[in-house]
Amino acid sequence: ETGTNLTAGIHAGHFFSKQVSLGAEVRVQRWLTDAAPVRNDPSARQQVTLGLGPRFHFKLSGTRWLRPGLSYTRAFDDPMKRQGYDVIQIDVPMAF
């Protein structure tokens, strides 16, 4: 089985210093087809979430940066809200 899913979001952030920033992002995920999740629960057609958190920026050398971040994401609608969708995420990207 195949399905088509669209995910879009908008991000806003602010640098408090060269080393610390705070970001927030609203994301919308929508099934464009009647994939299994939608057939099983019509409220799964679209989900809206909000994520926010700090990111730290450490210059390593030359053009290389380490940018670890911590974020909290919460769902605004069913079925994820009904299921208690709360995520704490740690990521450590490196830019070079």
DRENTORKOL-3810 file (N, C-alpha, C; in nm, 4 decimals):
REM DRENTORKOL-3810
@n.u->0.0848; n.v->-0.1181; n.w->0.0000; ca.u->0.0000; ca.v->0.0000; ca.w->0.0000; c.u->0.0891; c.v->0.1241; c.w->0.0000
@n.u->0.0453; n.v->0.2258; n.w->-0.0700; ca.u->0.1172; ca.v->0.3528; ca.w->-0.0709; c.u->0.0236; c.v->0.4639; c.w->-0.0259
@n.u->0.0814; n.v->0.5733; n.w->0.0152; ca.u->0.0041; ca.v->0.6889; ca.w->0.0575; c.u->0.0846; c.v->0.8141; c.w->0.0319
@n.u->0.0165; n.v->0.9244; n.w->0.0172; ca.u->0.0842; ca.v->1.0521; ca.w->-0.0037; c.u->0.0556; c.v->1.1413; c.w->0.1155
@n.u->0.1624; n.v->1.1956; n.w->0.1715; ca.u->0.1532; ca.v->1.2758; ca.w->0.2924; c.u->0.2243; c.v->1.4084; c.w->0.2680
@n.u->0.1649; n.v->1.5167; n.w->0.3107; ca.u->0.2241; ca.v->1.6501; ca.w->0.2989; c.u->0.2561; c.v->1.7016; c.w->0.4383
@n.u->0.3776; n.v->1.7500; n.w->0.4562; ca.u->0.4164; ca.v->1.8121; ca.w->0.5821; c.u->0.4688; c.v->1.9516; c.w->0.5524
@n.u->0.4177; n.v->2.0511; n.w->0.6252; ca.u->0.4616; ca.v->2.1894; ca.w->0.6077; c.u->0.4728; c.v->2.2531; c.w->0.7461
@n.u->0.5536; n.v->2.3561; n.w->0.7551; ca.u->0.5700; ca.v->2.4227; ca.w->0.8836; c.u->0.6216; c.v->2.5642; c.w->0.8660
@n.u->0.6151; n.v->2.6358; n.w->0.9753; ca.u->0.6718; ca.v->2.7701; ca.w->0.9788; c.u->0.7558; c.v->2.7804; c.w->1.1054
@n.u->0.8738; n.v->2.8394; n.w->1.0904; ca.u->0.9699; ca.v->2.8466; ca.w->1.2004; c.u->1.0036; c.v->2.9920; c.w->1.2290
@n.u->1.0137; n.v->3.0255; n.w->1.3561; ca.u->1.0600; ca.v->3.1573; ca.w->1.3980; c.u->1.1635; c.v->3.1365; c.w->1.5080
@n.u->1.2675; n.v->3.2163; n.w->1.5031; ca.u->1.3712; ca.v->3.2015; ca.w->1.6032; c.u->1.4350; c.v->3.3344; c.w->1.6375
@n.u->1.5087; n.v->3.3324; n.w->1.7478; ca.u->1.5772; ca.v->3.4531; ca.w->1.7922; c.u->1.7111; c.v->3.4145; c.w->1.8542
@n.u->1.8168; n.v->3.4828; n.w->1.8123; ca.u->1.9485; ca.v->3.4634; ca.w->1.8732; c.u->1.9619; c.v->3.5605; c.w->1.9899
@n.u->1.9874; n.v->3.5064; n.w->2.1075; ca.u->2.0123; ca.v->3.5897; ca.w->2.2251; c.u->2.1594; c.v->3.6288; c.w->2.2322
@n.u->2.2437; n.v->3.5445; n.w->2.1739; ca.u->2.3867; ca.v->3.5702; ca.w->2.1629; c.u->2.4372; c.v->3.4826; c.w->2.0492
@n.u->2.5683; n.v->3.4861; n.w->2.0209; ca.u->2.6230; ca.v->3.3992; ca.w->1.9157; c.u->2.6114; c.v->3.2520; c.w->1.9538
@n.u->2.5996; n.v->3.2252; n.w->2.0840; ca.u->2.5998; ca.v->3.0863; ca.w->2.1311; c.u->2.4617; c.v->3.0301; c.w->2.1649
@n.u->2.3584; n.v->3.1133; n.w->2.1781; ca.u->2.2275; ca.v->3.0647; ca.w->2.2241; c.u->2.1157; c.v->3.1228; c.w->2.1377
@n.u->2.0270; n.v->3.0348; n.w->2.0914; ca.u->1.9080; ca.v->3.0791; ca.w->2.0191; c.u->1.7868; c.v->3.0022; c.w->2.0706
@n.u->1.6696; n.v->3.0565; n.w->2.0428; ca.u->1.5437; ca.v->2.9920; ca.w->2.0800; c.u->1.4580; c.v->2.9886; c.w->1.9550
@n.u->1.3983; n.v->2.8743; n.w->1.9283; ca.u->1.3150; ca.v->2.8604; ca.w->1.8097; c.u->1.1807; c.v->2.7987; c.w->1.8421
@n.u->1.0827; n.v->2.8289; n.w->1.7572; ca.u->0.9492; ca.v->2.7695; ca.w->1.7680; c.u->0.9025; c.v->2.7350; c.w->1.6271
@n.u->0.8303; n.v->2.6255; n.w->1.6159; ca.u->0.7849; ca.v->2.5810; ca.w->1.4848; c.u->0.6464; c.v->2.5190; c.w->1.4944
@n.u->0.5567; n.v->2.5639; n.w->1.4087; ca.u->0.4244; ca.v->2.5025; ca.w->1.3949; c.u->0.4305; c.v->2.4136; c.w->1.2713
@n.u->0.3874; n.v->2.2893; n.w->1.2861; ca.u->0.3915; ca.v->2.1944; ca.w->1.1745; c.u->0.2516; c.v->2.1400; c.w->1.1480
@n.u->0.2209; n.v->2.1230; n.w->1.0210; ca.u->0.0952; ca.v->2.0612; ca.w->0.9789; c.u->0.1307; c.v->1.9411; c.w->0.8930
@n.u->0.0746; n.v->1.8264; n.w->0.9265; ca.u->0.0938; ca.v->1.7049; ca.w->0.8489; c.u->-0.0436; c.v->1.6589; c.w->0.8022
@n.u->-0.0585; n.v->1.6348; n.w->0.6727; ca.u->-0.1890; ca.v->1.5977; ca.w->0.6182; c.u->-0.1742; c.v->1.4841; c.w->0.5180
@n.u->-0.2571; n.v->1.3812; n.w->0.5381; ca.u->-0.2645; ca.v->1.2728; ca.w->0.4410; c.u->-0.3465; c.v->1.3206; c.w->0.3224
@n.u->-0.2905; n.v->1.3095; n.w->0.2011; ca.u->-0.3598; ca.v->1.3492; ca.w->0.0793; c.u->-0.4345; c.v->1.2326; c.w->0.0168
@n.u->-0.4078; n.v->1.1125; n.w->0.0655; ca.u->-0.4765; ca.v->0.9916; ca.w->0.0193; c.u->-0.5431; c.v->0.9243; c.w->0.1385
@n.u->-0.6243; n.v->0.8251; n.w->0.1107; ca.u->-0.6902; ca.v->0.7493; ca.w->0.2181; c.u->-0.6006; c.v->0.6339; c.w->0.2625
@n.u->-0.4874; n.v->0.6697; n.w->0.3198; ca.u->-0.3934; ca.v->0.5697; ca.w->0.3701; c.u->-0.4534; c.v->0.4991; c.w->0.4919
@n.u->-0.3914; n.v->0.3917; n.w->0.5338; ca.u->-0.4427; ca.v->0.3105; ca.w->0.6444; c.u->-0.4729; c.v->0.3918; c.w->0.7704
@n.u->-0.3866; n.v->0.4861; n.w->0.8124; ca.u->-0.4199; ca.v->0.5619; ca.w->0.9335; c.u->-0.5515; c.v->0.6393; c.w->0.9208
@n.u->-0.5806; n.v->0.6911; n.w->0.8025; ca.u->-0.7038; ca.v->0.7683; ca.w->0.7805; c.u->-0.8250; c.v->0.6755; c.w->0.7751
@n.u->-0.8076; n.v->0.5600; n.w->0.7130; ca.u->-0.9190; ca.v->0.4634; ca.w->0.7082; c.u->-0.9527; c.v->0.4129; c.w->0.8480
@n.u->-0.8514; n.v->0.3935; n.w->0.9302; ca.u->-0.8733; ca.v->0.3444; ca.w->1.0667; c.u->-0.9294; c.v->0.4507; c.w->1.1596
@n.u->-0.8938; n.v->0.5773; n.w->1.1363; ca.u->-0.9380; ca.v->0.6877; ca.w->1.2222; c.u->-0.9417; c.v->0.8152; c.w->1.1383
@n.u->-1.0596; n.v->0.8585; n.w->1.0927; ca.u->-1.0688; ca.v->0.9780; ca.w->1.0074; c.u->-1.0067; c.v->1.1030; c.w->1.0704
@n.u->-0.9965; n.v->1.1109; n.w->1.2038; ca.u->-0.9339; ca.v->1.2282; ca.w->1.2662; c.u->-0.7832; c.v->1.2321; c.w->1.2403
@n.u->-0.7272; n.v->1.1236; n.w->1.1863; ca.u->-0.5842; ca.v->1.1186; ca.w->1.1559; c.u->-0.5504; c.v->1.1866; c.w->1.0233
@n.u->-0.6500; n.v->1.2386; n.w->0.9531; ca.u->-0.6252; ca.v->1.3039; ca.w->0.8236; c.u->-0.5223; c.v->1.4167; c.w->0.8379
@n.u->-0.5332; n.v->1.4953; n.w->0.9445; ca.u->-0.4426; ca.v->1.6093; ca.w->0.9629; c.u->-0.4031; c.v->1.6210; c.w->1.1092
@n.u->-0.2744; n.v->1.6513; n.w->1.1319; ca.u->-0.2243; ca.v->1.6743; ca.w->1.2664; c.u->-0.1496; c.v->1.8068; c.w->1.2684
@n.u->-0.1678; n.v->1.8836; n.w->1.3769; ca.u->-0.0976; ca.v->2.0099; ca.w->1.3963; c.u->-0.0179; c.v->1.9993; c.w->1.5260
@n.u->0.1106; n.v->2.0344; n.w->1.5191; ca.u->0.1958; ca.v->2.0297; ca.w->1.6376; c.u->0.2730; c.v->2.1608; c.w->1.6518
@n.u->0.3174; n.v->2.1871; n.w->1.7740; ca.u->0.4029; ca.v->2.3023; ca.w->1.8036; c.u->0.5262; c.v->2.2514; c.w->1.8748
@n.u->0.6411; n.v->2.2896; n.w->1.8252; ca.u->0.7669; ca.v->2.2542; ca.w->1.8897; c.u->0.8444; c.v->2.3795; c.w->1.9240
@n.u->0.9121; n.v->2.3791; n.w->2.0390; ca.u->0.9950; ca.v->2.4938; ca.w->2.0748; c.u->1.1075; c.v->2.4506; c.w->2.1655
@n.u->1.2143; n.v->2.5298; n.w->2.1617; ca.u->1.3261; ca.v->2.4990; ca.w->2.2488; c.u->1.4517; c.v->2.5755; c.w->2.2134
@n.u->1.5527; n.v->2.5641; n.w->2.2998; ca.u->1.6793; ca.v->2.6335; ca.w->2.2781; c.u->1.7756; c.v->2.5512; c.w->2.1923
@n.u->1.8678; n.v->2.6228; n.w->2.1313; ca.u->1.9776; ca.v->2.5601; ca.w->2.0573; c.u->2.1050; c.v->2.6349; c.w->2.0951
@n.u->2.2135; n.v->2.5594; n.w->2.1050; ca.u->2.3424; ca.v->2.6159; ca.w->2.1432; c.u->2.4379; c.v->2.6030; c.w->2.0249
@n.u->2.5231; n.v->2.7014; n.w->2.0059; ca.u->2.6074; ca.v->2.7086; ca.w->1.8867; c.u->2.7537; c.v->2.7193; c.w->1.9289
@n.u->2.8320; n.v->2.6171; n.w->1.8927; ca.u->2.9734; ca.v->2.6126; ca.w->1.9286; c.u->3.0571; c.v->2.6027; c.w->1.8018
@n.u->3.1409; n.v->2.7028; n.w->1.7778; ca.u->3.2301; ca.v->2.6986; ca.w->1.6618; c.u->3.3451; c.v->2.6047; c.w->1.6947
@n.u->3.3676; n.v->2.5065; n.w->1.6081; ca.u->3.4741; ca.v->2.4094; ca.w->1.6319; c.u->3.6040; c.v->2.4553; c.w->1.5673
@n.u->3.6008; n.v->2.4766; n.w->1.4368; ca.u->3.7189; ca.v->2.5257; ca.w->1.3652; c.u->3.6763; c.v->2.5628; c.w->1.2239
@n.u->3.7415; n.v->2.6628; n.w->1.1678; ca.u->3.7096; ca.v->2.7041; ca.w->1.0313; c.u->3.5617; c.v->2.7343; c.w->1.0140
@n.u->3.4943; n.v->2.6558; n.w->0.9311; ca.u->3.3506; ca.v->2.6753; ca.w->0.9074; c.u->3.2665; c.v->2.5697; c.w->0.9789
@n.u->3.3258; n.v->2.4911; n.w->1.0671; ca.u->3.2520; ca.v->2.3842; ca.w->1.1353; c.u->3.1906; c.v->2.4331; c.w->1.2658
@n.u->3.0620; n.v->2.4006; n.w->1.2828; ca.u->2.9866; ca.v->2.4371; ca.w->1.4029; c.u->2.9162; c.v->2.3144; c.w->1.4577
@n.u->2.9098; n.v->2.3025; n.w->1.5882; ca.u->2.8287; ca.v->2.2022; ca.w->1.6565; c.u->2.7083; c.v->2.2780; c.w->1.7129
@n.u->2.5845; n.v->2.2288; n.w->1.6841; ca.u->2.4632; ca.v->2.3024; ca.w->1.7210; c.u->2.3630; c.v->2.2127; c.w->1.7954
@n.u->2.3962; n.v->2.1706; n.w->1.9176; ca.u->2.3023; ca.v->2.0856; ca.w->1.9915; c.u->2.1767; c.v->2.1635; c.w->2.0322
@n.u->2.0645; n.v->2.0920; n.w->2.0322; ca.u->1.9384; ca.v->2.1552; ca.w->2.0695; c.u->1.8502; c.v->2.0624; c.w->2.1509
@n.u->1.7577; n.v->2.1221; n.w->2.2225; ca.u->1.6594; ca.v->2.0508; ca.w->2.3027; c.u->1.5241; c.v->2.1103; c.w->2.2669
@n.u->1.4258; n.v->2.0250; n.w->2.2369; ca.u->1.2944; ca.v->2.0787; ca.w->2.2016; c.u->1.1827; c.v->1.9974; c.w->2.2668
@n.u->1.0711; n.v->2.0653; n.w->2.2844; ca.u->0.9491; ca.v->2.0041; ca.w->2.3355; c.u->0.8417; c.v->2.0239; c.w->2.2292
@n.u->0.7726; n.v->1.9169; n.w->2.1933; ca.u->0.6670; ca.v->1.9233; ca.w->2.0910; c.u->0.5385; c.v->1.8684; c.w->2.1483
@n.u->0.4283; n.v->1.9377; n.w->2.1179; ca.u->0.2959; ca.v->1.8980; ca.w->2.1656; c.u->0.1959; c.v->1.9009; c.w->2.0503
@n.u->0.1044; n.v->1.8044; n.w->2.0500; ca.u->-0.0008; ca.v->1.7966; ca.w->1.9482; c.u->-0.1203; c.v->1.8817; c.w->1.9889
@n.u->-0.1891; n.v->1.9387; n.w->1.8886; ca.u->-0.3058; ca.v->2.0226; ca.w->1.9131; c.u->-0.4378; c.v->1.9558; c.w->1.8772
@n.u->-0.4334; n.v->1.8442; n.w->1.8051; ca.u->-0.5580; ca.v->1.7815; ca.w->1.7637; c.u->-0.5465; c.v->1.6294; c.w->1.7687
@n.u->-0.6612; n.v->1.5646; n.w->1.7564; ca.u->-0.6652; ca.v->1.4179; ca.w->1.7582; c.u->-0.6151; c.v->1.3647; c.w->1.6253
@n.u->-0.5616; n.v->1.2452; n.w->1.6230; ca.u->-0.5564; ca.v->1.1490; ca.w->1.7327; c.u->-0.4347; c.v->1.1647; c.w->1.8240
@n.u->-0.3375; n.v->1.2455; n.w->1.7846; ca.u->-0.2152; ca.v->1.2551; ca.w->1.8658; c.u->-0.2415; c.v->1.3199; c.w->2.0012
@n.u->-0.3273; n.v->1.4206; n.w->2.0071; ca.u->-0.3579; ca.v->1.4843; ca.w->2.1360; c.u->-0.4263; c.v->1.3847; c.w->2.2288
@n.u->-0.5214; n.v->1.3107; n.w->2.1757; ca.u->-0.5947; ca.v->1.2109; ca.w->2.2543; c.u->-0.4996; c.v->1.1047; c.w->2.3088
@n.u->-0.3948; n.v->1.0750; n.w->2.2343; ca.u->-0.2987; ca.v->0.9723; ca.w->2.2752; c.u->-0.1867; c.v->1.0288; c.w->2.3622
@n.u->-0.1952; n.v->1.1592; n.w->2.3969; ca.u->-0.0943; ca.v->1.2190; ca.w->2.4844; c.u->0.0382; c.v->1.2416; c.w->2.4152
@n.u->0.0338; n.v->1.2855; n.w->2.2909; ca.u->0.1541; ca.v->1.3076; ca.w->2.2112; c.u->0.2349; c.v->1.4246; c.w->2.2671
@n.u->0.3402; n.v->1.3943; n.w->2.3407; ca.u->0.4363; ca.v->1.4911; ca.w->2.3921; c.u->0.5749; c.v->1.4342; c.w->2.3649
@n.u->0.6609; n.v->1.5145; n.w->2.3047; ca.u->0.7940; ca.v->1.4659; ca.w->2.2681; c.u->0.8999; c.v->1.5616; c.w->2.3206
@n.u->1.0006; n.v->1.5074; n.w->2.3844; ca.u->1.1203; ca.v->1.5830; ca.w->2.4182; c.u->1.2309; c.v->1.5250; c.w->2.3315
@n.u->1.2949; n.v->1.6126; n.w->2.2551; ca.u->1.3944; ca.v->1.5675; ca.w->2.1578; c.u->1.5267; c.v->1.6381; c.w->2.1803
@n.u->1.6337; n.v->1.5608; n.w->2.1727; ca.u->1.7687; ca.v->1.6148; ca.w->2.1770; c.u->1.8322; c.v->1.5828; c.w->2.0418
@n.u->1.8867; n.v->1.6853; n.w->1.9761; ca.u->1.9576; ca.v->1.6580; ca.w->1.8520; c.u->2.0901; c.v->1.7337; c.w->1.8528
@n.u->2.1863; n.v->1.6778; n.w->1.7819; ca.u->2.3209; ca.v->1.7364; ca.w->1.7810; c.u->2.3716; c.v->1.7427; c.w->1.6359
@n.u->2.3232; n.v->1.8407; n.w->1.5590; ca.u->2.3723; ca.v->1.8522; ca.w->1.4214; c.u->2.5088; c.v->1.9216; c.w->1.4165
@n.u->2.5838; n.v->1.8874; n.w->1.3135; ca.u->2.7132; ca.v->1.9527; ca.w->1.2909; c.u->2.7096; c.v->2.0129; c.w->1.1511
@n.u->2.7413; n.v->2.1407; n.w->1.1417; ca.u->2.7474; ca.v->2.2098; ca.w->1.0130; c.u->2.8926; c.v->2.2268; c.w->0.9734
@n.u->2.9220; n.v->2.1972; n.w->0.8470; ca.u->3.0600; ca.v->2.2143; ca.w->0.7984; c.u->3.0615; c.v->2.2518; c.w->0.6530
END
